[in-house]
Amino acid sequence: MDLKTLIVWIFIGFFFLILTNISFAHCIKREFKTRGQKIFWAIISLIPFVGFIFYFLIGARKGKLSQPGNID
């Protein structure tokens, strides 16, 4: 594997890592109907390469932004 190919794969992996972290942080900041739903979507958002897609297409709309000072 040459250096160009390695750099491209590292960039792709880093891109997916950033998207996964963003989806997980977004999930943590949201309120869901139950704690179980929040845990479910947090786990889904951590699935590499596809979890953030499922979370943002389906799960993000199920939660609402939590109020400041409200701990769930």
N, CA, C, O and CB atoms as a CASP TS submission, in Angstrom:
PFRMAT TS
TARGET T0000
AUTHOR 0000-0000-0000
METHOD Language model
MODEL 1
PARENT N/A
ATOM      1  N   MET     1       0.856  -1.169   0.000  1.00  0.00           N
ATOM      2  CA  MET     1       0.000   0.000   0.000  1.00  0.00           C
ATOM      3  C   MET     1       0.905   1.236   0.000  1.00  0.00           C
ATOM      4  O   MET     1       1.801   1.376   0.832  1.00  0.00           O
ATOM      5  CB  MET     1      -0.975  -0.005   1.233  1.00  0.00           C
ATOM      6  N   ASP     2       0.646   2.108  -0.941  1.00  0.00           N
ATOM      7  CA  ASP     2       1.470   3.313  -1.006  1.00  0.00           C
ATOM      8  C   ASP     2       0.970   4.374  -0.029  1.00  0.00           C
ATOM      9  O   ASP     2      -0.096   4.225   0.569  1.00  0.00           O
ATOM     10  CB  ASP     2       1.482   3.874  -2.431  1.00  0.00           C
ATOM     11  N   LEU     3       1.725   5.414   0.125  1.00  0.00           N
ATOM     12  CA  LEU     3       1.445   6.456   1.104  1.00  0.00           C
ATOM     13  C   LEU     3       0.147   7.207   0.800  1.00  0.00           C
ATOM     14  O   LEU     3      -0.591   7.553   1.722  1.00  0.00           O
ATOM     15  CB  LEU     3       2.602   7.432   1.158  1.00  0.00           C
ATOM     16  N   LYS     4      -0.142   7.462  -0.478  1.00  0.00           N
ATOM     17  CA  LYS     4      -1.378   8.162  -0.843  1.00  0.00           C
ATOM     18  C   LYS     4      -2.609   7.372  -0.404  1.00  0.00           C
ATOM     19  O   LYS     4      -3.545   7.930   0.167  1.00  0.00           O
ATOM     20  CB  LYS     4      -1.426   8.408  -2.358  1.00  0.00           C
ATOM     21  N   THR     5      -2.597   6.091  -0.672  1.00  0.00           N
ATOM     22  CA  THR     5      -3.726   5.241  -0.300  1.00  0.00           C
ATOM     23  C   THR     5      -3.896   5.209   1.213  1.00  0.00           C
ATOM     24  O   THR     5      -5.018   5.276   1.714  1.00  0.00           O
ATOM     25  CB  THR     5      -3.535   3.817  -0.843  1.00  0.00           C
ATOM     26  N   LEU     6      -2.816   5.109   1.926  1.00  0.00           N
ATOM     27  CA  LEU     6      -2.871   5.101   3.386  1.00  0.00           C
ATOM     28  C   LEU     6      -3.452   6.404   3.931  1.00  0.00           C
ATOM     29  O   LEU     6      -4.270   6.386   4.851  1.00  0.00           O
ATOM     30  CB  LEU     6      -1.476   4.869   3.966  1.00  0.00           C
ATOM     31  N   ILE     7      -3.035   7.517   3.370  1.00  0.00           N
ATOM     32  CA  ILE     7      -3.547   8.817   3.816  1.00  0.00           C
ATOM     33  C   ILE     7      -5.038   8.935   3.534  1.00  0.00           C
ATOM     34  O   ILE     7      -5.780   9.463   4.362  1.00  0.00           O
ATOM     35  CB  ILE     7      -2.788   9.964   3.128  1.00  0.00           C
ATOM     36  N   VAL     8      -5.487   8.456   2.388  1.00  0.00           N
ATOM     37  CA  VAL     8      -6.918   8.490   2.062  1.00  0.00           C
ATOM     38  C   VAL     8      -7.700   7.656   3.058  1.00  0.00           C
ATOM     39  O   VAL     8      -8.735   8.110   3.544  1.00  0.00           O
ATOM     40  CB  VAL     8      -7.169   7.982   0.627  1.00  0.00           C
ATOM     41  N   TRP     9      -7.248   6.455   3.380  1.00  0.00           N
ATOM     42  CA  TRP     9      -7.961   5.594   4.330  1.00  0.00           C
ATOM     43  C   TRP     9      -7.975   6.192   5.734  1.00  0.00           C
ATOM     44  O   TRP     9      -8.973   6.087   6.447  1.00  0.00           O
ATOM     45  CB  TRP     9      -7.323   4.204   4.366  1.00  0.00           C
ATOM     46  N   ILE    10      -6.885   6.810   6.125  1.00  0.00           N
ATOM     47  CA  ILE    10      -6.846   7.478   7.436  1.00  0.00           C
ATOM     48  C   ILE    10      -7.837   8.634   7.458  1.00  0.00           C
ATOM     49  O   ILE    10      -8.539   8.813   8.453  1.00  0.00           O
ATOM     50  CB  ILE    10      -5.413   7.989   7.756  1.00  0.00           C
ATOM     51  N   PHE    11      -7.913   9.415   6.401  1.00  0.00           N
ATOM     52  CA  PHE    11      -8.857  10.519   6.315  1.00  0.00           C
ATOM     53  C   PHE    11     -10.302  10.011   6.381  1.00  0.00           C
ATOM     54  O   PHE    11     -11.122  10.580   7.102  1.00  0.00           O
ATOM     55  CB  PHE    11      -8.629  11.310   5.020  1.00  0.00           C
ATOM     56  N   ILE    12     -10.615   8.961   5.646  1.00  0.00           N
ATOM     57  CA  ILE    12     -11.969   8.389   5.663  1.00  0.00           C
ATOM     58  C   ILE    12     -12.315   7.889   7.059  1.00  0.00           C
ATOM     59  O   ILE    12     -13.412   8.143   7.557  1.00  0.00           O
ATOM     60  CB  ILE    12     -12.089   7.236   4.638  1.00  0.00           C
ATOM     61  N   GLY    13     -11.389   7.185   7.689  1.00  0.00           N
ATOM     62  CA  GLY    13     -11.632   6.683   9.042  1.00  0.00           C
ATOM     63  C   GLY    13     -11.832   7.807  10.037  1.00  0.00           C
ATOM     64  O   GLY    13     -12.707   7.720  10.898  1.00  0.00           O
ATOM     65  N   PHE    14     -11.036   8.862   9.934  1.00  0.00           N
ATOM     66  CA  PHE    14     -11.163  10.010  10.820  1.00  0.00           C
ATOM     67  C   PHE    14     -12.496  10.720  10.603  1.00  0.00           C
ATOM     68  O   PHE    14     -13.126  11.161  11.565  1.00  0.00           O
ATOM     69  CB  PHE    14     -10.002  10.983  10.602  1.00  0.00           C
ATOM     70  N   PHE    15     -12.927  10.834   9.359  1.00  0.00           N
ATOM     71  CA  PHE    15     -14.214  11.448   9.021  1.00  0.00           C
ATOM     72  C   PHE    15     -15.364  10.690   9.688  1.00  0.00           C
ATOM     73  O   PHE    15     -16.248  11.305  10.284  1.00  0.00           O
ATOM     74  CB  PHE    15     -14.413  11.480   7.487  1.00  0.00           C
ATOM     75  N   PHE    16     -15.357   9.364   9.592  1.00  0.00           N
ATOM     76  CA  PHE    16     -16.413   8.564  10.209  1.00  0.00           C
ATOM     77  C   PHE    16     -16.333   8.617  11.734  1.00  0.00           C
ATOM     78  O   PHE    16     -17.367   8.589  12.402  1.00  0.00           O
ATOM     79  CB  PHE    16     -16.327   7.114   9.732  1.00  0.00           C
ATOM     80  N   LEU    17     -15.142   8.691  12.288  1.00  0.00           N
ATOM     81  CA  LEU    17     -14.985   8.821  13.739  1.00  0.00           C
ATOM     82  C   LEU    17     -15.592  10.132  14.234  1.00  0.00           C
ATOM     83  O   LEU    17     -16.274  10.154  15.259  1.00  0.00           O
ATOM     84  CB  LEU    17     -13.497   8.743  14.130  1.00  0.00           C
ATOM     85  N   ILE    18     -15.348  11.211  13.520  1.00  0.00           N
ATOM     86  CA  ILE    18     -15.911  12.509  13.893  1.00  0.00           C
ATOM     87  C   ILE    18     -17.433  12.471  13.814  1.00  0.00           C
ATOM     88  O   ILE    18     -18.102  12.953  14.728  1.00  0.00           O
ATOM     89  CB  ILE    18     -15.357  13.624  12.983  1.00  0.00           C
ATOM     90  N   LEU    19     -17.997  11.908  12.744  1.00  0.00           N
ATOM     91  CA  LEU    19     -19.453  11.827  12.614  1.00  0.00           C
ATOM     92  C   LEU    19     -20.070  10.964  13.711  1.00  0.00           C
ATOM     93  O   LEU    19     -21.149  11.280  14.213  1.00  0.00           O
ATOM     94  CB  LEU    19     -19.828  11.269  11.243  1.00  0.00           C
ATOM     95  N   THR    20     -19.403   9.890  14.084  1.00  0.00           N
ATOM     96  CA  THR    20     -19.891   9.037  15.163  1.00  0.00           C
ATOM     97  C   THR    20     -19.893   9.792  16.483  1.00  0.00           C
ATOM     98  O   THR    20     -20.856   9.702  17.245  1.00  0.00           O
ATOM     99  CB  THR    20     -19.036   7.769  15.277  1.00  0.00           C
ATOM    100  N   ASN    21     -18.834  10.530  16.762  1.00  0.00           N
ATOM    101  CA  ASN    21     -18.771  11.309  18.003  1.00  0.00           C
ATOM    102  C   ASN    21     -19.823  12.414  18.031  1.00  0.00           C
ATOM    103  O   ASN    21     -20.411  12.676  19.081  1.00  0.00           O
ATOM    104  CB  ASN    21     -17.379  11.917  18.174  1.00  0.00           C
ATOM    105  N   ILE    22     -20.066  13.058  16.907  1.00  0.00           N
ATOM    106  CA  ILE    22     -21.088  14.100  16.840  1.00  0.00           C
ATOM    107  C   ILE    22     -22.467  13.507  17.114  1.00  0.00           C
ATOM    108  O   ILE    22     -23.249  14.087  17.867  1.00  0.00           O
ATOM    109  CB  ILE    22     -21.067  14.795  15.462  1.00  0.00           C
ATOM    110  N   SER    23     -22.771  12.366  16.519  1.00  0.00           N
ATOM    111  CA  SER    23     -24.089  11.756  16.733  1.00  0.00           C
ATOM    112  C   SER    23     -24.261  11.302  18.183  1.00  0.00           C
ATOM    113  O   SER    23     -25.353  11.422  18.738  1.00  0.00           O
ATOM    114  CB  SER    23     -24.287  10.562  15.785  1.00  0.00           C
ATOM    115  N   PHE    24     -23.207  10.788  18.797  1.00  0.00           N
ATOM    116  CA  PHE    24     -23.295  10.370  20.195  1.00  0.00           C
ATOM    117  C   PHE    24     -23.503  11.575  21.110  1.00  0.00           C
ATOM    118  O   PHE    24     -24.334  11.525  22.017  1.00  0.00           O
ATOM    119  CB  PHE    24     -22.029   9.603  20.607  1.00  0.00           C
ATOM    120  N   ALA    25     -22.761  12.650  20.881  1.00  0.00           N
ATOM    121  CA  ALA    25     -22.917  13.860  21.692  1.00  0.00           C
ATOM    122  C   ALA    25     -24.308  14.458  21.505  1.00  0.00           C
ATOM    123  O   ALA    25     -24.908  14.943  22.464  1.00  0.00           O
ATOM    124  CB  ALA    25     -21.838  14.898  21.328  1.00  0.00           C
ATOM    125  N   HIS    26     -24.817  14.429  20.295  1.00  0.00           N
ATOM    126  CA  HIS    26     -26.160  14.930  20.015  1.00  0.00           C
ATOM    127  C   HIS    26     -27.193  14.110  20.778  1.00  0.00           C
ATOM    128  O   HIS    26     -28.138  14.661  21.344  1.00  0.00           O
ATOM    129  CB  HIS    26     -26.454  14.893  18.499  1.00  0.00           C
ATOM    130  N   CYS    27     -27.011  12.811  20.791  1.00  0.00           N
ATOM    131  CA  CYS    27     -27.939  11.926  21.496  1.00  0.00           C
ATOM    132  C   CYS    27     -27.920  12.184  22.996  1.00  0.00           C
ATOM    133  O   CYS    27     -28.973  12.186  23.633  1.00  0.00           O
ATOM    134  CB  CYS    27     -27.597  10.465  21.214  1.00  0.00           C
ATOM    135  N   ILE    28     -26.759  12.396  23.561  1.00  0.00           N
ATOM    136  CA  ILE    28     -26.634  12.628  24.997  1.00  0.00           C
ATOM    137  C   ILE    28     -27.336  13.924  25.403  1.00  0.00           C
ATOM    138  O   ILE    28     -27.891  14.005  26.498  1.00  0.00           O
ATOM    139  CB  ILE    28     -25.153  12.677  25.405  1.00  0.00           C
ATOM    140  N   LYS    29     -27.319  14.932  24.541  1.00  0.00           N
ATOM    141  CA  LYS    29     -27.930  16.223  24.855  1.00  0.00           C
ATOM    142  C   LYS    29     -29.448  16.229  24.698  1.00  0.00           C
ATOM    143  O   LYS    29     -30.106  17.177  25.126  1.00  0.00           O
ATOM    144  CB  LYS    29     -27.336  17.287  23.978  1.00  0.00           C
ATOM    145  N   ARG    30     -30.007  15.197  24.097  1.00  0.00           N
ATOM    146  CA  ARG    30     -31.443  15.154  23.831  1.00  0.00           C
ATOM    147  C   ARG    30     -32.187  14.422  24.943  1.00  0.00           C
ATOM    148  O   ARG    30     -31.609  13.602  25.656  1.00  0.00           O
ATOM    149  CB  ARG    30     -31.714  14.479  22.486  1.00  0.00           C
ATOM    150  N   GLU    31     -33.480  14.731  25.082  1.00  0.00           N
ATOM    151  CA  GLU    31     -34.369  14.010  25.997  1.00  0.00           C
ATOM    152  C   GLU    31     -35.256  13.097  25.172  1.00  0.00           C
ATOM    153  O   GLU    31     -35.825  13.518  24.164  1.00  0.00           O
ATOM    154  CB  GLU    31     -35.227  14.995  26.864  1.00  0.00           C
ATOM    155  N   PHE    32     -35.374  11.859  25.596  1.00  0.00           N
ATOM    156  CA  PHE    32     -36.251  10.894  24.954  1.00  0.00           C
ATOM    157  C   PHE    32     -37.360  10.533  25.929  1.00  0.00           C
ATOM    158  O   PHE    32     -37.299  10.895  27.104  1.00  0.00           O
ATOM    159  CB  PHE    32     -35.467   9.628  24.500  1.00  0.00           C
ATOM    160  N   LYS    33     -38.377   9.817  25.446  1.00  0.00           N
ATOM    161  CA  LYS    33     -39.514   9.479  26.311  1.00  0.00           C
ATOM    162  C   LYS    33     -39.082   8.650  27.507  1.00  0.00           C
ATOM    163  O   LYS    33     -39.576   8.858  28.616  1.00  0.00           O
ATOM    164  CB  LYS    33     -40.575   8.724  25.520  1.00  0.00           C
ATOM    165  N   THR    34     -38.170   7.715  27.297  1.00  0.00           N
ATOM    166  CA  THR    34     -37.692   6.870  28.388  1.00  0.00           C
ATOM    167  C   THR    34     -36.167   6.832  28.371  1.00  0.00           C
ATOM    168  O   THR    34     -35.536   7.153  27.364  1.00  0.00           O
ATOM    169  CB  THR    34     -38.277   5.437  28.278  1.00  0.00           C
ATOM    170  N   ARG    35     -35.597   6.439  29.487  1.00  0.00           N
ATOM    171  CA  ARG    35     -34.148   6.274  29.570  1.00  0.00           C
ATOM    172  C   ARG    35     -33.693   5.142  28.646  1.00  0.00           C
ATOM    173  O   ARG    35     -32.606   5.203  28.072  1.00  0.00           O
ATOM    174  CB  ARG    35     -33.714   5.989  31.029  1.00  0.00           C
ATOM    175  N   GLY    36     -34.522   4.119  28.506  1.00  0.00           N
ATOM    176  CA  GLY    36     -34.191   3.002  27.622  1.00  0.00           C
ATOM    177  C   GLY    36     -34.045   3.435  26.172  1.00  0.00           C
ATOM    178  O   GLY    36     -33.159   2.954  25.465  1.00  0.00           O
ATOM    179  N   GLN    37     -34.919   4.351  25.722  1.00  0.00           N
ATOM    180  CA  GLN    37     -34.803   4.862  24.357  1.00  0.00           C
ATOM    181  C   GLN    37     -33.501   5.637  24.173  1.00  0.00           C
ATOM    182  O   GLN    37     -32.841   5.533  23.139  1.00  0.00           O
ATOM    183  CB  GLN    37     -36.003   5.757  24.018  1.00  0.00           C
ATOM    184  N   LYS    38     -33.150   6.405  25.182  1.00  0.00           N
ATOM    185  CA  LYS    38     -31.911   7.181  25.096  1.00  0.00           C
ATOM    186  C   LYS    38     -30.702   6.250  25.013  1.00  0.00           C
ATOM    187  O   LYS    38     -29.790   6.478  24.219  1.00  0.00           O
ATOM    188  CB  LYS    38     -31.776   8.127  26.311  1.00  0.00           C
ATOM    189  N   ILE    39     -30.699   5.208  25.831  1.00  0.00           N
ATOM    190  CA  ILE    39     -29.602   4.238  25.806  1.00  0.00           C
ATOM    191  C   ILE    39     -29.558   3.521  24.460  1.00  0.00           C
ATOM    192  O   ILE    39     -28.484   3.319  23.894  1.00  0.00           O
ATOM    193  CB  ILE    39     -29.753   3.216  26.954  1.00  0.00           C
ATOM    194  N   PHE    40     -30.733   3.135  23.948  1.00  0.00           N
ATOM    195  CA  PHE    40     -30.811   2.459  22.660  1.00  0.00           C
ATOM    196  C   PHE    40     -30.201   3.327  21.557  1.00  0.00           C
ATOM    197  O   PHE    40     -29.372   2.850  20.782  1.00  0.00           O
ATOM    198  CB  PHE    40     -32.271   2.113  22.324  1.00  0.00           C
ATOM    199  N   TRP    41     -30.606   4.597  21.483  1.00  0.00           N
ATOM    200  CA  TRP    41     -30.093   5.467  20.426  1.00  0.00           C
ATOM    201  C   TRP    41     -28.626   5.822  20.637  1.00  0.00           C
ATOM    202  O   TRP    41     -27.905   6.050  19.666  1.00  0.00           O
ATOM    203  CB  TRP    41     -30.920   6.737  20.348  1.00  0.00           C
ATOM    204  N   ALA    42     -28.178   5.871  21.874  1.00  0.00           N
ATOM    205  CA  ALA    42     -26.756   6.109  22.129  1.00  0.00           C
ATOM    206  C   ALA    42     -25.931   4.936  21.605  1.00  0.00           C
ATOM    207  O   ALA    42     -24.877   5.139  21.001  1.00  0.00           O
ATOM    208  CB  ALA    42     -26.496   6.322  23.644  1.00  0.00           C
ATOM    209  N   ILE    43     -26.403   3.716  21.832  1.00  0.00           N
ATOM    210  CA  ILE    43     -25.693   2.534  21.329  1.00  0.00           C
ATOM    211  C   ILE    43     -25.723   2.498  19.806  1.00  0.00           C
ATOM    212  O   ILE    43     -24.709   2.205  19.172  1.00  0.00           O
ATOM    213  CB  ILE    43     -26.312   1.244  21.901  1.00  0.00           C
ATOM    214  N   ILE    44     -26.885   2.794  19.214  1.00  0.00           N
ATOM    215  CA  ILE    44     -26.991   2.812  17.752  1.00  0.00           C
ATOM    216  C   ILE    44     -26.027   3.846  17.165  1.00  0.00           C
ATOM    217  O   ILE    44     -25.373   3.582  16.156  1.00  0.00           O
ATOM    218  CB  ILE    44     -28.446   3.120  17.312  1.00  0.00           C
ATOM    219  N   SER    45     -25.940   5.011  17.788  1.00  0.00           N
ATOM    220  CA  SER    45     -25.073   6.060  17.244  1.00  0.00           C
ATOM    221  C   SER    45     -23.597   5.686  17.300  1.00  0.00           C
ATOM    222  O   SER    45     -22.787   6.261  16.573  1.00  0.00           O
ATOM    223  CB  SER    45     -25.294   7.355  17.996  1.00  0.00           C
ATOM    224  N   LEU    46     -23.239   4.731  18.151  1.00  0.00           N
ATOM    225  CA  LEU    46     -21.836   4.320  18.273  1.00  0.00           C
ATOM    226  C   LEU    46     -21.433   3.188  17.322  1.00  0.00           C
ATOM    227  O   LEU    46     -20.267   2.795  17.289  1.00  0.00           O
ATOM    228  CB  LEU    46     -21.566   3.892  19.686  1.00  0.00           C
ATOM    229  N   ILE    47     -22.386   2.664  16.552  1.00  0.00           N
ATOM    230  CA  ILE    47     -22.049   1.613  15.578  1.00  0.00           C
ATOM    231  C   ILE    47     -21.205   2.251  14.470  1.00  0.00           C
ATOM    232  O   ILE    47     -21.628   3.226  13.849  1.00  0.00           O
ATOM    233  CB  ILE    47     -23.355   0.934  14.982  1.00  0.00           C
ATOM    234  N   PRO    48     -20.026   1.707  14.226  1.00  0.00           N
ATOM    235  CA  PRO    48     -19.135   2.324  13.232  1.00  0.00           C
ATOM    236  C   PRO    48     -19.742   2.362  11.832  1.00  0.00           C
ATOM    237  O   PRO    48     -20.406   1.416  11.409  1.00  0.00           O
ATOM    238  CB  PRO    48     -17.819   1.576  13.186  1.00  0.00           C
ATOM    239  N   PHE    49     -19.512   3.442  11.132  1.00  0.00           N
ATOM    240  CA  PHE    49     -19.821   3.675   9.719  1.00  0.00           C
ATOM    241  C   PHE    49     -21.308   3.863   9.398  1.00  0.00           C
ATOM    242  O   PHE    49     -21.618   4.616   8.475  1.00  0.00           O
ATOM    243  CB  PHE    49     -19.304   2.541   8.922  1.00  0.00           C
ATOM    244  N   VAL    50     -22.228   3.232  10.096  1.00  0.00           N
ATOM    245  CA  VAL    50     -23.647   3.365   9.749  1.00  0.00           C
ATOM    246  C   VAL    50     -24.510   3.857  10.898  1.00  0.00           C
ATOM    247  O   VAL    50     -25.640   4.290  10.672  1.00  0.00           O
ATOM    248  CB  VAL    50     -24.176   2.050   9.271  1.00  0.00           C
ATOM    249  N   GLY    51     -24.013   3.802  12.113  1.00  0.00           N
ATOM    250  CA  GLY    51     -24.816   4.169  13.276  1.00  0.00           C
ATOM    251  C   GLY    51     -25.265   5.613  13.251  1.00  0.00           C
ATOM    252  O   GLY    51     -26.417   5.914  13.564  1.00  0.00           O
ATOM    253  N   PHE    52     -24.360   6.514  12.879  1.00  0.00           N
ATOM    254  CA  PHE    52     -24.735   7.921  12.849  1.00  0.00           C
ATOM    255  C   PHE    52     -25.795   8.190  11.780  1.00  0.00           C
ATOM    256  O   PHE    52     -26.621   9.089  11.942  1.00  0.00           O
ATOM    257  CB  PHE    52     -23.503   8.788  12.599  1.00  0.00           C
ATOM    258  N   ILE    53     -25.777   7.426  10.702  1.00  0.00           N
ATOM    259  CA  ILE    53     -26.788   7.588   9.650  1.00  0.00           C
ATOM    260  C   ILE    53     -28.162   7.202  10.189  1.00  0.00           C
ATOM    261  O   ILE    53     -29.124   7.952  10.021  1.00  0.00           O
ATOM    262  CB  ILE    53     -26.435   6.730   8.405  1.00  0.00           C
ATOM    263  N   PHE    54     -28.263   6.040  10.833  1.00  0.00           N
ATOM    264  CA  PHE    54     -29.535   5.609  11.410  1.00  0.00           C
ATOM    265  C   PHE    54     -30.005   6.586  12.485  1.00  0.00           C
ATOM    266  O   PHE    54     -31.189   6.912  12.564  1.00  0.00           O
ATOM    267  CB  PHE    54     -29.406   4.198  11.998  1.00  0.00           C
ATOM    268  N   TYR    55     -29.066   7.049  13.312  1.00  0.00           N
ATOM    269  CA  TYR    55     -29.450   7.971  14.378  1.00  0.00           C
ATOM    270  C   TYR    55     -30.019   9.265  13.805  1.00  0.00           C
ATOM    271  O   TYR    55     -31.093   9.703  14.219  1.00  0.00           O
ATOM    272  CB  TYR    55     -28.249   8.276  15.276  1.00  0.00           C
ATOM    273  N   PHE    56     -29.313   9.881  12.858  1.00  0.00           N
ATOM    274  CA  PHE    56     -29.777  11.167  12.341  1.00  0.00           C
ATOM    275  C   PHE    56     -31.012  11.031  11.450  1.00  0.00           C
ATOM    276  O   PHE    56     -31.797  11.975  11.363  1.00  0.00           O
ATOM    277  CB  PHE    56     -28.663  11.840  11.567  1.00  0.00           C
ATOM    278  N   LEU    57     -31.209   9.903  10.793  1.00  0.00           N
ATOM    279  CA  LEU    57     -32.404   9.717   9.968  1.00  0.00           C
ATOM    280  C   LEU    57     -33.639   9.395  10.810  1.00  0.00           C
ATOM    281  O   LEU    57     -34.739   9.834  10.477  1.00  0.00           O
ATOM    282  CB  LEU    57     -32.169   8.605   8.955  1.00  0.00           C
ATOM    283  N   ILE    58     -33.473   8.638  11.893  1.00  0.00           N
ATOM    284  CA  ILE    58     -34.625   8.162  12.660  1.00  0.00           C
ATOM    285  C   ILE    58     -34.617   8.680  14.093  1.00  0.00           C
ATOM    286  O   ILE    58     -35.602   9.273  14.535  1.00  0.00           O
ATOM    287  CB  ILE    58     -34.655   6.646  12.667  1.00  0.00           C
ATOM    288  N   GLY    59     -33.548   8.473  14.814  1.00  0.00           N
ATOM    289  CA  GLY    59     -33.514   8.723  16.250  1.00  0.00           C
ATOM    290  C   GLY    59     -33.505  10.175  16.666  1.00  0.00           C
ATOM    291  O   GLY    59     -34.087  10.520  17.694  1.00  0.00           O
ATOM    292  N   ALA    60     -32.868  11.031  15.903  1.00  0.00           N
ATOM    293  CA  ALA    60     -32.736  12.437  16.308  1.00  0.00           C
ATOM    294  C   ALA    60     -34.094  13.123  16.398  1.00  0.00           C
ATOM    295  O   ALA    60     -34.279  14.029  17.211  1.00  0.00           O
ATOM    296  CB  ALA    60     -31.838  13.192  15.325  1.00  0.00           C
ATOM    297  N   ARG    61     -35.039  12.698  15.573  1.00  0.00           N
ATOM    298  CA  ARG    61     -36.373  13.314  15.597  1.00  0.00           C
ATOM    299  C   ARG    61     -37.214  12.831  16.770  1.00  0.00           C
ATOM    300  O   ARG    61     -38.204  13.472  17.121  1.00  0.00           O
ATOM    301  CB  ARG    61     -37.105  13.025  14.299  1.00  0.00           C
ATOM    302  N   LYS    62     -36.839  11.722  17.376  1.00  0.00           N
ATOM    303  CA  LYS    62     -37.605  11.177  18.489  1.00  0.00           C
ATOM    304  C   LYS    62     -37.317  11.892  19.803  1.00  0.00           C
ATOM    305  O   LYS    62     -38.121  11.823  20.733  1.00  0.00           O
ATOM    306  CB  LYS    62     -37.314   9.708  18.639  1.00  0.00           C
ATOM    307  N   GLY    63     -36.200  12.566  19.889  1.00  0.00           N
ATOM    308  CA  GLY    63     -35.838  13.274  21.115  1.00  0.00           C
ATOM    309  C   GLY    63     -36.023  14.768  20.954  1.00  0.00           C
ATOM    310  O   GLY    63     -36.133  15.283  19.842  1.00  0.00           O
ATOM    311  N   LYS    64     -36.056  15.448  22.079  1.00  0.00           N
ATOM    312  CA  LYS    64     -36.117  16.908  22.050  1.00  0.00           C
ATOM    313  C   LYS    64     -34.952  17.443  22.866  1.00  0.00           C
ATOM    314  O   LYS    64     -34.411  16.747  23.725  1.00  0.00           O
ATOM    315  CB  LYS    64     -37.484  17.439  22.603  1.00  0.00           C
ATOM    316  N   LEU    65     -34.574  18.668  22.595  1.00  0.00           N
ATOM    317  CA  LEU    65     -33.446  19.278  23.273  1.00  0.00           C
ATOM    318  C   LEU    65     -33.757  19.413  24.754  1.00  0.00           C
ATOM    319  O   LEU    65     -34.816  19.917  25.128  1.00  0.00           O
ATOM    320  CB  LEU    65     -33.110  20.647  22.658  1.00  0.00           C
ATOM    321  N   SER    66     -32.835  18.964  25.598  1.00  0.00           N
ATOM    322  CA  SER    66     -33.067  19.020  27.043  1.00  0.00           C
ATOM    323  C   SER    66     -32.936  20.449  27.540  1.00  0.00           C
ATOM    324  O   SER    66     -32.216  21.263  26.961  1.00  0.00           O
ATOM    325  CB  SER    66     -32.084  18.103  27.792  1.00  0.00           C
ATOM    326  N   GLN    67     -33.644  20.737  28.621  1.00  0.00           N
ATOM    327  CA  GLN    67     -33.616  22.061  29.233  1.00  0.00           C
ATOM    328  C   GLN    67     -32.351  22.197  30.074  1.00  0.00           C
ATOM    329  O   GLN    67     -31.887  21.210  30.643  1.00  0.00           O
ATOM    330  CB  GLN    67     -34.884  22.302  30.100  1.00  0.00           C
ATOM    331  N   PRO    68     -31.791  23.386  30.162  1.00  0.00           N
ATOM    332  CA  PRO    68     -30.606  23.571  31.012  1.00  0.00           C
ATOM    333  C   PRO    68     -30.904  23.234  32.474  1.00  0.00           C
ATOM    334  O   PRO    68     -31.935  23.627  33.020  1.00  0.00           O
ATOM    335  CB  PRO    68     -30.097  25.015  30.905  1.00  0.00           C
ATOM    336  N   GLY    69     -30.003  22.518  33.079  1.00  0.00           N
ATOM    337  CA  GLY    69     -30.170  22.125  34.485  1.00  0.00           C
ATOM    338  C   GLY    69     -30.972  20.859  34.674  1.00  0.00           C
ATOM    339  O   GLY    69     -31.073  20.363  35.796  1.00  0.00           O
ATOM    340  N   ASN    70     -31.549  20.316  33.608  1.00  0.00           N
ATOM    341  CA  ASN    70     -32.322  19.078  33.698  1.00  0.00           C
ATOM    342  C   ASN    70     -31.393  17.908  33.412  1.00  0.00           C
ATOM    343  O   ASN    70     -30.831  17.804  32.322  1.00  0.00           O
ATOM    344  CB  ASN    70     -33.532  19.087  32.708  1.00  0.00           C
ATOM    345  N   ILE    71     -31.236  17.040  34.385  1.00  0.00           N
ATOM    346  CA  ILE    71     -30.349  15.888  34.229  1.00  0.00           C
ATOM    347  C   ILE    71     -31.195  14.648  34.033  1.00  0.00           C
ATOM    348  O   ILE    71     -32.053  14.332  34.857  1.00  0.00           O
ATOM    349  CB  ILE    71     -29.407  15.727  35.455  1.00  0.00           C
ATOM    350  N   ASP    72     -30.947  13.937  32.925  1.00  0.00           N
ATOM    351  CA  ASP    72     -31.679  12.706  32.660  1.00  0.00           C
ATOM    352  C   ASP    72     -30.719  11.572  32.440  1.00  0.00           C
ATOM    353  O   ASP    72     -31.143  10.442  32.201  1.00  0.00           O
ATOM    354  CB  ASP    72     -32.597  12.861  31.457  1.00  0.00           C
TER
END
